[in-house]
Each structure stands twice: as structure tokens, then as C-alpha cells.
């Protein structure tokens, strides 16, 4: 009797093909779902970032608009500030930053200040090259804010610290301070200040004259000789 070739049952054949396709289909479906879910999260995250930026920008714009609106209604500050007293004491005792911050709580973040009862006549940036003189910096900051506020200036103090272990490059720090301050505000003039120089008379006005000038012509170290 001739034997017919053995054939694979049709049911088994379909079952085998199905088992080989199921993992592929499952993987494809999983990848598609994961991609769609990730894309959804990306849009949500991106939307959150944009929303935060918009809130910050709107808040900043509102604050700037409010300040300009209020200042536009103020009269100019007197040409001679009324609270000047002449020679002032200079306290060179080092204090901690917490005490200095507490005494100058009216100073805005970034070392900015302006009078609230009148519009300042001068918008001044004080640029201070600095490195490795923290105790002098503390004395300087504690002294200068009170000094400048009495002069009714709209000012900002910019401490430019050199972090590179190279020779102190004062001129480079001045240029950097000028560039960075210019990005933040439209200052009328710039005063380049040493951290170890403290004014002793509040009538030495840190204003913006037509011509450049030297602010420290008489220093105690040189017995105040011109």
C-alpha cells in the first residue's frame, strides 16, 4: 500500500503561525502606545515650561510697568539731597552677611536701590573688581548702601569676582562689569570702584557729570595729599 506523504494538520499550522505573530504585534502595539504617551507627556511638560515662563515674564513686565507708572508721577529728587551731613563715620569692623542683609533689607535683590518718594536724577552702576578680600567686601557693602541711599540715587552695585587662579586682571573685570550691567539696565554712567576705598564724606556725590572724574583724589593711606 502506497503511503501518502504525511501532511501537517491545518489547525496546528494556523496555531504555530499565530504564536509567531503575536509577540510581534504586541511589541508593535506597545511601542506605538509608549510613543503616543511619551509625546503627550512631552507636550504637557513643554506647555508647563512655556506657561511658567509666561507667568514670570508677565509678572516682571507688570512690575516694570508699575514702577515706571509710579515714577512718572513723581517729581525729580532735589539737585542737592537734603539728608547729606558731610563727614561720616567709617566702620571697618567685619560683620557677617546676615547682619549686613538685615540692615539693608530695603535693597532689592542684585544690590539695586532707588528712592520711593522722588525720581532719581542719576542712574548709576557701581562696578567693583574683586577677589579674595571678603572682609573688605563686607565692610564695603555695609558702608556703601547707606552712603548711596542718602544721595537719592537710582543705583546698582556689581561685584565682579575673578575665579581663575591667574594674576588679578582688574581691567578685564571692569570690562565684564560694564558689559553685564549694561544688559540689565540703561545706566546713565558707570563708576569703577576699588573694594578697599570707602568715601568719608557724603557730599562726594556719585552722580553722572558731563565729563569723567576721579572720585578718590585724597586717600588716608597717602595722608590725604592731592
Residue frames as a rotation matrix with the C-alpha (Angstrom) as fourth column:
UNK 1
0.595 0.804 0.000 0.00
0.804 -0.595 0.000 0.00
0.000 0.000 -1.000 0.00
UNK 2
-0.268 -0.663 0.699 1.35
0.606 -0.680 -0.412 3.25
0.749 0.313 0.584 -1.01
UNK 3
-0.015 0.195 -0.981 1.69
0.935 -0.346 -0.083 5.68
-0.355 -0.918 -0.177 1.82
UNK 4
0.622 0.273 0.734 0.62
0.532 -0.835 -0.141 9.21
0.574 0.478 -0.665 1.27
UNK 5
-0.479 -0.831 0.282 3.02
0.369 -0.482 -0.794 11.91
0.796 -0.276 0.538 2.37
UNK 6
-0.131 0.401 -0.907 2.34
0.987 -0.033 -0.157 12.99
-0.093 -0.915 -0.392 5.89
UNK 7
-0.161 0.175 0.971 0.65
0.349 -0.910 0.222 16.38
0.923 0.375 0.085 6.00
UNK 8
-0.955 -0.215 -0.204 0.59
0.272 -0.368 -0.889 18.83
0.116 -0.905 0.410 8.86
UNK 9
-0.084 0.980 -0.178 -2.84
0.993 0.068 -0.096 19.26
-0.082 -0.185 -0.979 10.33
UNK 10
-0.081 0.108 0.991 -4.28
0.514 -0.847 0.135 22.59
0.854 0.520 0.013 9.28
UNK 11
0.882 0.470 0.047 -5.21
0.190 -0.443 0.876 23.50
0.432 -0.764 -0.480 12.84
UNK 12
0.521 -0.762 -0.384 -1.64
0.701 0.126 0.702 23.01
-0.487 -0.635 0.600 14.09
UNK 13
-0.295 -0.651 0.700 -0.25
0.930 -0.363 0.054 25.03
0.219 0.667 0.712 11.22
UNK 14
0.269 0.470 0.841 -2.50
0.258 -0.876 0.408 28.01
0.928 0.107 -0.357 11.97
UNK 15
0.956 0.086 -0.282 -1.69
0.291 -0.110 0.951 27.74
0.051 -0.990 -0.130 15.63
UNK 16
0.151 -0.981 -0.121 2.06
0.911 0.091 0.403 27.87
-0.384 -0.171 0.907 15.01
UNK 17
-0.347 -0.267 0.899 1.81
0.719 -0.691 0.072 30.86
0.602 0.671 0.432 12.69
UNK 18
0.611 0.664 0.432 -0.36
0.191 -0.653 0.733 32.71
0.768 -0.365 -0.526 15.22
UNK 19
0.819 -0.340 -0.463 2.08
0.507 0.049 0.861 32.16
-0.270 -0.939 0.213 18.04
UNK 20
-0.228 -0.954 0.193 4.90
0.954 -0.180 0.240 33.62
-0.194 0.239 0.951 15.96
UNK 21
-0.262 0.180 0.948 2.92
0.519 -0.802 0.296 36.73
0.813 0.570 0.117 15.06
UNK 22
0.705 0.656 -0.271 1.50
0.562 -0.283 0.777 37.55
0.433 -0.700 -0.568 18.48
UNK 23
0.211 -0.661 -0.720 4.81
0.814 -0.289 0.504 38.74
-0.541 -0.693 0.477 20.04
UNK 24
-0.716 -0.500 0.488 5.50
0.695 -0.574 0.432 40.95
0.064 0.648 0.759 17.04
UNK 25
-0.015 0.811 0.585 2.04
0.461 -0.514 0.724 42.51
0.887 0.281 -0.366 17.14
UNK 26
0.721 0.275 -0.636 2.23
0.686 -0.159 0.710 43.02
0.094 -0.948 -0.304 20.91
UNK 27
-0.199 -0.894 -0.400 5.65
0.841 -0.366 0.399 44.67
-0.503 -0.257 0.825 20.63
UNK 28
-0.678 -0.022 0.735 4.48
0.572 -0.643 0.509 46.99
0.461 0.765 0.449 17.85
UNK 29
0.384 0.902 0.196 1.36
0.463 -0.372 0.805 47.97
0.799 -0.219 -0.560 19.79
UNK 30
0.556 -0.236 -0.797 3.44
0.797 -0.120 0.592 48.58
-0.236 -0.964 0.122 22.94
UNK 31
-0.556 -0.830 0.031 5.92
0.787 -0.515 0.339 50.79
-0.266 0.214 0.940 21.06
UNK 32
-0.416 0.477 0.774 3.12
0.456 -0.627 0.631 52.82
0.787 0.616 0.044 19.48
UNK 33
0.668 0.703 -0.244 1.36
0.530 -0.218 0.820 53.30
0.523 -0.677 -0.518 22.82
UNK 34
0.251 -0.666 -0.703 4.62
0.859 -0.181 0.478 54.26
-0.446 -0.724 0.527 24.52
UNK 35
-0.702 -0.525 0.480 5.45
0.703 -0.617 0.353 56.77
0.111 0.586 0.803 21.77
UNK 36
-0.027 0.791 0.611 2.00
0.370 -0.560 0.741 58.38
0.929 0.246 -0.278 21.94
UNK 37
0.756 0.300 -0.582 2.14
0.629 -0.084 0.773 58.52
0.183 -0.950 -0.253 25.74
UNK 38
-0.121 -0.902 -0.415 5.64
0.883 -0.289 0.369 59.99
-0.453 -0.322 0.831 25.69
UNK 39
-0.647 -0.064 0.760 4.62
0.576 -0.694 0.431 62.55
0.500 0.717 0.486 23.09
UNK 40
0.436 0.880 0.188 1.66
0.425 -0.385 0.819 63.54
0.794 -0.277 -0.542 25.24
UNK 41
0.607 -0.286 -0.741 3.89
0.745 -0.118 0.656 63.97
-0.275 -0.951 0.141 28.29
UNK 42
-0.492 -0.848 0.197 6.37
0.860 -0.436 0.266 65.98
-0.140 0.301 0.944 26.23
UNK 43
-0.317 0.445 0.837 3.66
0.403 -0.736 0.544 68.40
0.858 0.510 0.054 25.14
UNK 44
0.759 0.599 -0.255 2.37
0.456 -0.209 0.865 68.69
0.465 -0.773 -0.432 28.69
UNK 45
0.260 -0.763 -0.592 5.89
0.857 -0.100 0.506 69.32
-0.445 -0.639 0.628 30.03
UNK 46
-0.656 -0.503 0.563 6.62
0.731 -0.608 0.309 71.80
0.187 0.614 0.767 27.25
UNK 47
0.120 0.800 0.587 3.33
0.385 -0.583 0.715 73.54
0.915 0.140 -0.379 27.90
UNK 48
0.765 0.129 -0.631 4.15
0.643 -0.111 0.757 73.76
0.028 -0.985 -0.168 31.60
UNK 49
-0.239 -0.939 -0.247 7.54
0.885 -0.315 0.343 75.30
-0.400 -0.137 0.906 30.89
UNK 50
-0.598 0.071 0.798 6.08
0.532 -0.710 0.461 77.84
0.600 0.701 0.387 28.50
UNK 51
0.493 0.865 0.091 3.35
0.446 -0.341 0.828 78.66
0.747 -0.367 -0.554 30.97
UNK 52
0.497 -0.390 -0.775 5.85
0.802 -0.135 0.582 79.23
-0.332 -0.911 0.246 33.78
UNK 53
-0.609 -0.774 0.172 7.97
0.775 -0.534 0.339 81.45
-0.170 0.340 0.925 31.54
UNK 54
-0.280 0.583 0.762 4.91
0.448 -0.623 0.641 83.42
0.849 0.521 -0.087 30.52
UNK 55
0.729 0.555 -0.401 3.86
0.587 -0.204 0.784 83.90
0.353 -0.806 -0.474 34.14
UNK 56
0.099 -0.788 -0.607 7.35
0.839 -0.262 0.477 85.07
-0.535 -0.557 0.636 35.10
UNK 57
-0.729 -0.409 0.549 7.57
0.667 -0.601 0.440 87.39
0.150 0.687 0.711 32.11
UNK 58
0.108 0.856 0.505 4.12
0.459 -0.494 0.739 88.83
0.882 0.152 -0.447 32.70
UNK 59
0.718 0.121 -0.685 4.89
0.695 -0.167 0.699 89.34
-0.030 -0.979 -0.204 36.38
UNK 60
-0.286 -0.917 -0.277 8.18
0.821 -0.383 0.423 91.03
-0.494 -0.107 0.863 35.53
UNK 61
-0.629 0.098 0.772 6.52
0.566 -0.623 0.540 93.23
0.533 0.776 0.337 32.90
UNK 62
0.484 0.873 0.064 3.76
0.537 -0.354 0.766 94.21
0.691 -0.336 -0.640 35.30
UNK 63
0.476 -0.391 -0.788 6.30
0.778 -0.231 0.585 95.13
-0.410 -0.891 0.194 37.98
UNK 64
-0.634 -0.759 0.150 8.36
0.728 -0.519 0.449 97.16
-0.262 0.394 0.881 35.49
UNK 65
-0.309 0.610 0.730 5.23
0.514 -0.539 0.668 98.87
0.800 0.582 -0.147 34.17
UNK 66
0.680 0.596 -0.427 4.07
0.656 -0.234 0.717 99.62
0.327 -0.768 -0.550 37.72
UNK 67
0.060 -0.753 -0.656 7.45
0.812 -0.346 0.471 101.11
-0.581 -0.560 0.590 38.68
UNK 68
-0.803 -0.365 0.471 7.54
0.589 -0.607 0.533 103.27
0.092 0.706 0.702 35.56
UNK 69
0.028 0.910 0.413 3.93
0.556 -0.357 0.750 104.33
0.831 0.209 -0.516 36.04
UNK 70
0.691 0.190 -0.697 4.56
0.719 -0.270 0.640 105.32
-0.067 -0.944 -0.323 39.66
UNK 71
-0.267 -0.895 -0.357 7.85
0.768 -0.421 0.483 107.06
-0.583 -0.146 0.800 38.86
UNK 72
-0.540 0.081 0.838 6.22
0.693 -0.521 0.497 109.05
0.477 0.849 0.225 36.07
UNK 73
0.532 0.810 0.247 4.01
0.451 -0.518 0.727 110.69
0.717 -0.275 -0.641 38.69
UNK 74
0.499 -0.427 -0.754 6.90
0.788 -0.138 0.600 111.55
-0.360 -0.894 0.268 41.00
UNK 75
0.960 -0.280 -0.022 8.80
-0.274 -0.917 -0.290 114.80
0.061 0.284 -0.957 40.97
UNK 76
0.340 -0.919 -0.202 12.55
0.164 0.269 -0.949 114.82
0.926 0.289 0.242 40.44
UNK 77
0.485 -0.290 -0.825 14.66
0.874 0.142 0.464 114.49
-0.017 -0.946 0.322 43.55
UNK 78
0.919 -0.176 -0.352 16.33
-0.096 -0.967 0.234 117.72
-0.382 -0.182 -0.906 44.72
UNK 79
0.686 -0.724 -0.072 19.58
-0.127 -0.022 -0.992 118.59
0.717 0.689 -0.107 42.96
UNK 80
-0.526 -0.775 0.352 21.18
-0.551 -0.005 -0.834 118.68
0.648 -0.632 -0.424 46.42
UNK 81
-0.055 0.530 -0.846 19.97
0.403 0.787 0.467 115.72
0.914 -0.315 -0.257 48.52
UNK 82
0.384 0.317 0.867 18.52
-0.466 -0.744 0.479 117.05
0.797 -0.588 -0.138 51.81
UNK 83
0.995 0.095 0.006 19.90
-0.056 0.536 0.842 114.30
0.077 -0.839 0.539 54.07
UNK 84
0.306 -0.951 -0.039 23.59
0.451 0.181 -0.874 114.94
0.839 0.250 0.484 53.46
UNK 85
0.976 0.053 -0.212 25.59
0.218 -0.303 0.928 115.59
-0.015 -0.952 -0.307 56.62
UNK 86
0.539 -0.842 0.018 29.19
-0.798 -0.518 -0.307 115.96
0.267 0.151 -0.952 55.41
UNK 87
-0.552 -0.821 -0.146 31.85
-0.702 0.552 -0.451 113.81
0.451 -0.146 -0.880 57.11
UNK 88
0.635 0.772 -0.044 30.50
-0.664 0.574 0.480 110.39
0.396 -0.275 0.876 58.04
UNK 89
0.107 -0.602 0.791 31.93
-0.791 0.430 0.434 107.67
-0.602 -0.672 -0.431 60.30
UNK 90
0.186 -0.149 -0.971 33.55
-0.758 0.607 -0.238 104.67
0.625 0.780 0.000 58.63
UNK 91
0.454 0.053 0.889 33.10
-0.733 0.590 0.339 101.38
-0.507 -0.805 0.307 60.46
UNK 92
-0.016 -0.580 -0.814 35.80
-0.879 0.397 -0.266 98.93
0.477 0.711 -0.516 59.36
UNK 93
-0.505 -0.081 0.859 34.76
-0.645 0.697 -0.313 96.17
-0.573 -0.713 -0.404 61.77
UNK 94
-0.813 0.167 -0.557 33.89
-0.366 0.597 0.713 92.99
0.452 0.785 -0.425 59.88
UNK 95
-0.277 0.800 0.532 30.32
-0.736 0.179 -0.653 91.75
-0.618 -0.573 0.539 60.31
UNK 96
-0.685 0.063 0.726 28.55
0.313 0.925 0.215 88.68
-0.658 0.374 -0.654 58.98
UNK 97
-0.949 0.285 0.136 26.39
0.060 -0.259 0.964 88.74
0.309 0.923 0.229 55.88
UNK 98
-0.204 0.926 -0.318 23.21
0.898 0.307 0.316 88.09
0.390 -0.221 -0.894 57.84
UNK 99
-0.017 0.141 -0.990 23.62
0.717 -0.688 -0.110 91.29
-0.696 -0.712 -0.090 59.84
UNK 100
-0.847 -0.347 -0.404 24.52
-0.021 -0.736 0.676 93.29
-0.532 0.581 0.616 56.74
UNK 101
-0.775 0.613 0.152 21.49
0.364 0.238 0.900 91.93
0.516 0.754 -0.408 54.87
UNK 102
-0.008 0.795 -0.607 19.21
1.000 0.022 0.016 92.74
0.026 -0.606 -0.795 57.80
UNK 103
-0.240 -0.165 -0.957 20.46
0.427 -0.903 0.048 96.33
-0.872 -0.396 0.287 57.96
UNK 104
-0.762 -0.071 -0.643 19.86
-0.493 -0.581 0.648 96.76
-0.420 0.811 0.408 54.22
UNK 105
-0.514 0.631 0.581 16.54
0.477 0.773 -0.418 94.97
-0.713 0.062 -0.698 53.88
UNK 106
0.451 0.715 -0.534 15.23
-0.040 -0.581 -0.813 97.77
-0.892 0.388 -0.233 51.65
UNK 107
-0.380 -0.651 -0.657 17.82
-0.777 -0.162 0.609 96.96
-0.503 0.741 -0.445 48.98
UNK 108
0.689 0.684 -0.240 16.41
-0.688 0.514 -0.512 94.91
-0.227 0.518 0.825 46.11
UNK 109
0.584 -0.472 0.660 17.98
0.310 0.882 0.356 91.60
-0.750 -0.004 0.661 45.03
UNK 110
0.463 -0.512 0.724 21.10
0.853 0.036 -0.520 92.19
0.240 0.858 0.453 42.99
UNK 111
-0.379 -0.661 -0.647 22.20
0.827 -0.557 0.084 95.23
-0.416 -0.503 0.758 45.00
UNK 112
-0.527 0.284 0.801 19.66
0.530 -0.627 0.571 97.61
0.664 0.725 0.180 43.44
UNK 113
-0.226 0.501 -0.836 18.03
0.837 -0.339 -0.429 100.60
-0.498 -0.796 -0.343 45.12
UNK 114
-0.612 0.090 0.785 16.12
0.432 -0.794 0.428 103.74
0.662 0.602 0.447 44.16
UNK 115
-0.956 0.291 -0.017 14.23
-0.155 -0.557 -0.816 106.40
-0.247 -0.778 0.578 46.14
UNK 116
-0.542 0.828 0.142 10.48
0.840 0.534 0.091 105.88
0.000 0.169 -0.986 46.54
UNK 117
0.205 0.671 -0.712 9.41
0.678 -0.622 -0.391 109.46
-0.706 -0.403 -0.583 47.21
UNK 118
0.476 -0.081 -0.876 11.02
-0.512 -0.835 -0.201 111.13
-0.715 0.544 -0.439 44.18
UNK 119
0.966 -0.156 0.206 12.54
0.258 0.567 -0.782 110.30
0.005 0.809 0.588 40.81
UNK 120
0.317 -0.930 -0.185 16.32
0.482 -0.010 0.876 109.95
-0.817 -0.367 0.446 40.98
UNK 121
0.728 -0.129 -0.673 18.30
-0.506 -0.764 -0.401 112.36
-0.462 0.632 -0.622 38.84
UNK 122
-0.153 -0.879 -0.451 21.10
-0.984 0.179 -0.016 109.86
0.095 0.441 -0.893 38.25
UNK 123
0.926 0.366 0.093 21.04
-0.366 0.930 -0.020 106.17
-0.094 -0.015 0.995 37.31
UNK 124
0.170 -0.985 0.035 24.42
-0.973 -0.174 -0.153 104.81
0.157 -0.008 -0.988 38.35
UNK 125
0.898 -0.053 -0.436 26.18
0.063 0.998 0.009 101.43
0.435 -0.035 0.900 38.14
UNK 126
0.410 -0.786 0.462 28.97
-0.892 -0.239 0.384 100.82
-0.192 -0.570 -0.799 40.68
UNK 127
0.810 -0.207 -0.548 31.36
-0.122 0.855 -0.504 98.20
0.573 0.475 0.668 39.27
UNK 128
0.499 -0.597 0.628 33.74
-0.830 -0.121 0.544 96.62
-0.249 -0.793 -0.556 41.80
UNK 129
0.256 -0.515 -0.818 36.55
-0.392 0.718 -0.575 94.27
0.884 0.468 -0.018 40.67
UNK 130
0.397 0.029 0.917 37.09
-0.915 0.089 0.393 91.73
-0.070 -0.996 0.061 43.44
UNK 131
0.429 -0.178 -0.886 38.99
-0.094 0.966 -0.240 88.64
0.899 0.186 0.397 44.53
UNK 132
0.081 -0.453 -0.888 39.86
0.720 0.643 -0.262 87.06
0.689 -0.618 0.378 47.91
UNK 133
-0.905 -0.332 0.266 39.00
0.064 -0.725 -0.685 90.07
0.420 -0.603 0.678 50.10
UNK 134
-0.163 0.957 -0.242 35.77
0.636 0.289 0.716 89.02
0.754 -0.037 -0.655 51.72
UNK 135
-0.066 0.155 -0.986 36.21
0.947 -0.302 -0.111 91.01
-0.315 -0.941 -0.127 54.92
UNK 136
-0.858 -0.248 -0.450 36.80
0.109 -0.943 0.313 94.17
-0.502 0.219 0.836 52.88
UNK 137
-0.764 0.637 0.102 33.79
0.141 0.011 0.990 93.33
0.629 0.771 -0.098 50.73
UNK 138
-0.027 0.765 -0.643 31.58
0.944 0.230 0.235 93.06
0.328 -0.601 -0.729 53.82
UNK 139
-0.324 -0.167 -0.931 32.77
0.612 -0.788 -0.071 96.44
-0.722 -0.593 0.357 55.08
UNK 140
-0.991 -0.112 -0.075 32.31
0.009 -0.614 0.790 97.95
-0.134 0.782 0.609 51.62
UNK 141
-0.510 0.860 0.028 28.75
0.436 0.231 0.870 96.69
0.742 0.456 -0.492 51.12
UNK 142
0.056 0.541 -0.839 27.67
0.998 -0.022 0.053 97.69
0.010 -0.841 -0.541 54.63
UNK 143
-0.434 -0.325 -0.840 29.06
0.442 -0.890 0.115 101.19
-0.785 -0.321 0.530 54.16
UNK 144
-0.990 -0.141 0.025 28.15
0.089 -0.470 0.878 101.96
-0.111 0.871 0.478 50.55
UNK 145
-0.375 0.915 0.148 24.43
0.784 0.227 0.578 101.22
0.495 0.333 -0.802 50.60
UNK 146
0.314 0.474 -0.823 23.75
0.860 -0.509 0.036 103.74
-0.402 -0.719 -0.567 53.37
UNK 147
-0.490 -0.625 -0.608 26.05
0.264 -0.771 0.580 106.23
-0.831 0.123 0.543 51.70
UNK 148
-0.971 0.074 0.227 24.39
0.217 -0.127 0.968 105.97
0.101 0.989 0.107 48.28
UNK 149
-0.145 0.985 -0.090 20.84
0.949 0.164 0.268 105.98
0.279 -0.047 -0.959 49.61
UNK 150
0.081 0.119 -0.990 21.39
0.626 -0.779 -0.043 109.35
-0.776 -0.616 -0.138 51.27
UNK 151
-0.758 -0.439 -0.482 22.32
-0.092 -0.660 0.746 110.71
-0.646 0.610 0.460 47.85
UNK 152
0.201 0.979 -0.036 18.94
-0.264 0.018 -0.964 109.61
-0.944 0.203 0.262 46.42
UNK 153
-0.529 -0.478 -0.701 20.49
-0.817 0.064 0.573 107.72
-0.229 0.876 -0.424 43.53
UNK 154
0.811 0.582 0.063 18.96
-0.517 0.762 -0.390 105.00
-0.274 0.284 0.919 41.40
UNK 155
-0.034 -0.982 -0.187 21.91
-0.997 0.045 -0.058 102.64
0.066 0.184 -0.981 41.59
UNK 156
0.973 0.170 -0.153 23.15
-0.159 0.984 0.081 99.08
0.165 -0.054 0.985 41.34
UNK 157
0.191 -0.935 0.300 26.33
-0.891 -0.037 0.452 97.62
-0.411 -0.353 -0.840 42.85
UNK 158
0.907 0.049 -0.418 28.04
-0.293 0.788 -0.542 94.96
0.302 0.614 0.729 40.71
UNK 159
0.291 -0.808 0.512 30.71
-0.665 0.213 0.715 92.82
-0.687 -0.549 -0.476 42.38
UNK 160
0.792 -0.100 -0.602 32.77
-0.495 0.472 -0.730 91.18
0.357 0.876 0.324 39.63
UNK 161
0.488 -0.579 0.654 34.82
-0.552 0.375 0.744 88.34
-0.676 -0.724 -0.137 41.10
UNK 162
0.165 -0.545 -0.822 37.71
-0.878 0.298 -0.374 86.70
0.449 0.784 -0.429 39.28
UNK 163
0.795 0.227 0.563 37.68
-0.492 0.784 0.379 82.94
-0.355 -0.578 0.735 39.89
UNK 164
0.814 -0.524 -0.250 40.63
0.097 0.548 -0.831 81.97
0.572 0.652 0.498 37.69
UNK 165
0.752 -0.594 -0.286 43.89
0.436 0.122 0.892 81.13
-0.495 -0.795 0.351 39.53
UNK 166
0.140 -0.685 0.715 45.79
0.893 -0.225 -0.390 83.70
0.428 0.693 0.580 37.50
UNK 167
-0.831 -0.492 -0.258 47.11
0.553 -0.776 -0.303 87.16
-0.051 -0.395 0.917 38.07
UNK 168
-0.024 0.875 -0.484 44.38
0.656 -0.352 -0.668 89.59
-0.755 -0.333 -0.565 39.12
UNK 169
-0.739 -0.150 0.656 43.18
0.653 -0.396 0.645 91.33
0.163 0.906 0.391 35.97
UNK 170
-0.476 0.535 -0.698 41.41
0.389 -0.584 -0.713 94.45
-0.789 -0.611 0.070 37.18
UNK 171
-0.662 0.185 -0.727 40.82
-0.616 -0.686 0.386 95.94
-0.427 0.704 0.568 33.74
UNK 172
-0.855 0.353 -0.379 39.22
-0.029 0.698 0.716 92.74
0.517 0.623 -0.587 32.45
UNK 173
-0.551 0.664 -0.506 36.81
0.827 0.354 -0.436 92.66
-0.111 -0.659 -0.744 35.40
UNK 174
-0.528 0.343 -0.777 35.88
-0.073 -0.930 -0.361 96.29
-0.846 -0.134 0.516 34.78
UNK 175
-0.774 0.207 -0.598 35.02
-0.627 -0.124 0.769 95.49
0.085 0.970 0.226 31.17
UNK 176
-0.746 0.510 -0.428 32.97
0.417 0.859 0.297 92.47
0.519 0.043 -0.854 32.24
UNK 177
-0.537 0.537 -0.651 31.15
0.652 -0.226 -0.724 94.51
-0.536 -0.813 -0.229 34.89
UNK 178
-0.626 0.275 -0.730 30.32
-0.476 -0.876 0.078 97.20
-0.618 0.396 0.679 32.37
UNK 179
-0.803 0.287 -0.522 29.02
-0.403 0.384 0.831 94.65
0.439 0.878 -0.192 29.85
UNK 180
-0.656 0.561 -0.505 26.87
0.666 0.745 -0.037 92.77
0.356 -0.360 -0.862 32.38
UNK 181
-0.537 0.457 -0.709 25.45
0.403 -0.599 -0.692 95.92
-0.741 -0.657 0.137 33.99
UNK 182
-0.754 0.213 -0.621 24.56
-0.579 -0.662 0.476 97.28
-0.310 0.719 0.622 30.55
UNK 183
-0.802 0.467 -0.372 22.46
0.086 0.706 0.703 94.18
0.591 0.532 -0.607 29.89
UNK 184
-0.495 0.596 -0.632 20.35
0.868 0.369 -0.331 94.76
0.036 -0.713 -0.700 32.99
UNK 185
0.461 0.650 -0.603 19.59
0.667 -0.703 -0.247 98.47
-0.585 -0.289 -0.758 32.83
UNK 186
0.385 -0.269 0.883 20.13
0.690 -0.551 -0.469 101.64
0.613 0.790 -0.027 30.84
UNK 187
0.328 -0.329 -0.886 22.54
0.834 -0.340 0.435 103.32
-0.444 -0.881 0.162 33.25
UNK 188
0.999 0.033 0.043 23.48
0.047 -0.923 -0.381 106.97
0.027 0.382 -0.924 32.82
UNK 189
0.298 -0.953 0.060 27.06
-0.781 -0.280 -0.558 106.39
0.548 0.120 -0.828 33.96
UNK 190
0.757 -0.181 -0.628 29.41
0.335 0.932 0.136 103.82
0.560 -0.314 0.767 35.46
UNK 191
0.505 -0.621 0.600 31.70
-0.837 -0.523 0.163 104.21
0.212 -0.585 -0.783 38.46
UNK 192
0.453 -0.468 -0.759 34.60
0.149 0.879 -0.453 101.77
0.879 0.092 0.468 38.74
UNK 193
0.572 -0.015 0.820 35.34
-0.733 -0.457 0.503 101.33
0.367 -0.889 -0.272 42.43
UNK 194
-0.489 -0.743 -0.456 38.03
-0.272 0.627 -0.730 99.57
0.829 -0.233 -0.509 44.46
UNK 195
0.375 0.693 -0.616 36.69
0.341 0.515 0.787 97.38
0.862 -0.505 -0.043 47.25
UNK 196
-0.027 -0.476 -0.879 39.13
0.996 0.060 -0.063 98.87
0.082 -0.877 0.472 49.78
UNK 197
-0.924 -0.211 0.318 38.13
0.212 -0.977 -0.032 102.51
0.318 0.038 0.947 49.18
UNK 198
-0.074 0.910 -0.407 35.35
0.996 0.088 0.016 103.96
0.051 -0.404 -0.913 51.33
UNK 199
-0.167 0.062 0.984 34.03
0.281 -0.954 0.108 107.52
0.945 0.295 0.142 50.94
UNK 200
-0.566 -0.152 -0.810 34.24
0.821 -0.021 -0.570 109.57
0.070 -0.988 0.137 54.15
UNK 201
-0.747 0.362 -0.557 32.02
-0.149 -0.908 -0.391 112.48
-0.648 -0.210 0.733 53.13
UNK 202
-0.198 0.756 0.625 28.50
0.732 0.538 -0.419 112.01
-0.652 0.374 -0.659 51.76
UNK 203
0.534 0.311 -0.786 28.81
-0.207 -0.854 -0.478 115.29
-0.820 0.418 -0.391 49.82
UNK 204
-0.670 -0.701 -0.244 31.05
-0.512 0.198 0.836 113.40
-0.538 0.685 -0.492 47.43
UNK 205
0.274 0.962 0.009 28.11
-0.611 0.181 -0.770 112.76
-0.743 0.206 0.637 45.12
UNK 206
-0.646 -0.417 0.639 28.24
0.144 0.756 0.639 109.64
-0.750 0.505 -0.428 42.94
UNK 207
0.402 0.830 -0.386 26.41
-0.162 -0.351 -0.922 111.41
-0.901 0.433 -0.007 40.13
UNK 208
0.179 -0.258 0.950 26.80
0.884 0.466 -0.040 111.45
-0.432 0.846 0.311 36.34
UNK 209
0.168 -0.174 -0.970 28.59
-0.106 -0.982 0.158 114.64
-0.980 0.076 -0.184 35.24
UNK 210
0.891 0.193 -0.410 29.28
-0.390 -0.134 -0.911 115.56
-0.231 0.972 -0.044 31.64
UNK 211
0.273 -0.892 -0.360 32.97
-0.678 0.087 -0.730 114.67
0.682 0.444 -0.581 31.92
UNK 212
0.480 -0.187 -0.857 34.79
0.467 0.882 0.069 111.73
0.743 -0.433 0.511 33.59
UNK 213
0.365 -0.367 0.856 36.22
-0.714 -0.700 0.004 112.42
0.598 -0.612 -0.517 37.03
UNK 214
-0.442 -0.596 -0.670 38.39
0.147 0.689 -0.710 110.85
0.885 -0.413 -0.217 39.69
UNK 215
0.553 0.829 0.084 36.34
0.001 -0.102 0.995 110.14
0.833 -0.550 -0.058 42.83
UNK 216
0.866 -0.270 -0.422 39.19
0.488 0.264 0.832 109.48
-0.113 -0.926 0.360 45.29
UNK 217
0.529 -0.678 0.510 41.66
0.083 -0.557 -0.826 112.34
0.845 0.479 -0.239 44.97
UNK 218
-0.202 -0.567 0.799 42.52
-0.824 -0.342 -0.451 112.31
0.529 -0.750 -0.398 48.69
UNK 219
0.524 0.303 -0.796 43.10
-0.002 0.935 0.354 108.98
0.852 -0.184 0.490 50.47
UNK 220
0.889 -0.130 0.439 44.00
-0.456 -0.183 0.871 108.36
-0.033 -0.975 -0.222 54.12
UNK 221
0.755 -0.626 0.197 46.73
0.597 0.779 0.188 105.90
-0.271 -0.025 0.962 53.11
UNK 222
-0.076 -0.772 0.631 48.58
0.877 -0.353 -0.327 108.79
0.475 0.528 0.704 51.46
UNK 223
-0.511 -0.105 -0.853 47.74
0.734 -0.569 -0.370 111.25
-0.447 -0.815 0.368 54.25
UNK 224
0.464 0.885 -0.046 45.05
0.683 -0.390 -0.618 112.89
-0.564 0.255 -0.785 52.10
UNK 225
-0.365 -0.648 -0.669 47.62
-0.072 -0.697 0.714 114.51
-0.928 0.309 0.208 49.83
UNK 226
0.710 0.666 -0.229 46.31
-0.212 -0.108 -0.971 115.58
-0.672 0.738 0.065 46.44
